[in-house]
C-alpha cells in the first residue's frame, strides 16, 4: 500500500469509530507495523489533521474534519452500490427511490476512471422474493424514530391475537422477506419487535417519549447484545449436553 493511501485509510479508520482506536488495531487492519502507524499519525498531526490521543490509549479524530467529497476506492464504490441495490430490492418505495438517486449521484460525482465501478459493478444483490407488504407508512415511521415520538399500533401476532401497543420506536429491521419495527413497548415494559405486515392500524403521535433517542437506542443495543449472549450460551450448553450424551 502506498503511504498516501495508508494515511487516507488511517483517517477513515478513525472517522468510523466512536471510541479511541489503538495503534495495534490500526496496524492489524492495514497489515503494517505499529511503528509505521505511530509515524503516520505523527505525519497527519503535522499536516493539521485534528487527531487526539497517545500511544497505549488510542486515537480519535475530532468532529468537523472533512476530506474532499467522494474520494472513494473501487471497493468502497462496490460496497455502496451493492448496499444500494439491496435497498432498491427490499426497501419501501421512498427508500428504494433514494437508493437509485444515490447510485446516480455517485456515478455523476466520481472521476471518469471510477465510473465503471458504478455502472458495471462486479457484485449484485439478489432480487427480493415474496416480500411482505408494509401495513403502515414507513416514511412517517422513520420520522417518528428521528423525532423521538411515540406511535400507537393495532397489532396482530402470529396466532391472530390483536392488541393495542404504544411504542417508542428505536429502529427498523430489514430482512429478506419482512420488515420489523423495534421499540420499547409500554404494555410489556420491554423491547419488542413488530412485523410491519401485521400492523392493522398506526397513529403517529406528536408526544415525545421521555428519553433522548440516542439514549433509548443505546439501551436497546445493550439489551440486544445481552439477548444474543444468552442465546449463544444456550446453544453452547445444548451442544455440550449432546456431546455428553453421545459419549455416554
Secondary structure as the mmCIF struct_conf table of DSSP 4:
data_model
#
loop_
_struct_conf.conf_type_id
_struct_conf.id
_struct_conf.beg_label_comp_id
_struct_conf.beg_label_asym_id
_struct_conf.beg_label_seq_id
_struct_conf.end_label_comp_id
_struct_conf.end_label_asym_id
_struct_conf.end_label_seq_id
HELX_RH_AL_P HELX_RH_AL_P1 UNK A 3 UNK A 15
TURN_TY1_P TURN_TY1_P1 UNK A 16 UNK A 16
BEND BEND1 UNK A 18 UNK A 19
STRN STRN1 UNK A 21 UNK A 21
HELX_RH_AL_P HELX_RH_AL_P2 UNK A 23 UNK A 30
TURN_TY1_P TURN_TY1_P2 UNK A 31 UNK A 31
BEND BEND2 UNK A 32 UNK A 32
HELX_RH_AL_P HELX_RH_AL_P3 UNK A 34 UNK A 46
TURN_TY1_P TURN_TY1_P3 UNK A 47 UNK A 48
STRN STRN2 UNK A 51 UNK A 54
TURN_TY1_P TURN_TY1_P4 UNK A 55 UNK A 57
STRN STRN3 UNK A 58 UNK A 61
HELX_LH_PP_P HELX_LH_PP_P1 UNK A 62 UNK A 62
TURN_TY1_P TURN_TY1_P5 UNK A 63 UNK A 64
BEND BEND3 UNK A 68 UNK A 68
TURN_TY1_P TURN_TY1_P6 UNK A 69 UNK A 70
HELX_RH_AL_P HELX_RH_AL_P4 UNK A 74 UNK A 90
BEND BEND4 UNK A 91 UNK A 91
HELX_RH_AL_P HELX_RH_AL_P5 UNK A 93 UNK A 109
BEND BEND5 UNK A 110 UNK A 110
HELX_RH_AL_P HELX_RH_AL_P6 UNK A 112 UNK A 119
TURN_TY1_P TURN_TY1_P7 UNK A 120 UNK A 120
BEND BEND6 UNK A 122 UNK A 122
HELX_LH_PP_P HELX_LH_PP_P2 UNK A 125 UNK A 128
BEND BEND7 UNK A 130 UNK A 130
HELX_LH_PP_P HELX_LH_PP_P3 UNK A 131 UNK A 134
BEND BEND8 UNK A 135 UNK A 136
HELX_RH_AL_P HELX_RH_AL_P7 UNK A 138 UNK A 147
TURN_TY1_P TURN_TY1_P8 UNK A 148 UNK A 148
STRN STRN4 UNK A 149 UNK A 156
TURN_TY1_P TURN_TY1_P9 UNK A 158 UNK A 159
BEND BEND9 UNK A 160 UNK A 160
STRN STRN5 UNK A 162 UNK A 174
BEND BEND10 UNK A 176 UNK A 177
STRN STRN6 UNK A 179 UNK A 185
TURN_TY1_P TURN_TY1_P10 UNK A 186 UNK A 189
STRN STRN7 UNK A 190 UNK A 195
HELX_RH_3T_P HELX_RH_3T_P1 UNK A 196 UNK A 198
STRN STRN8 UNK A 199 UNK A 208
HELX_LH_PP_P HELX_LH_PP_P4 UNK A 209 UNK A 209
BEND BEND11 UNK A 210 UNK A 211
HELX_RH_AL_P HELX_RH_AL_P8 UNK A 213 UNK A 247
#
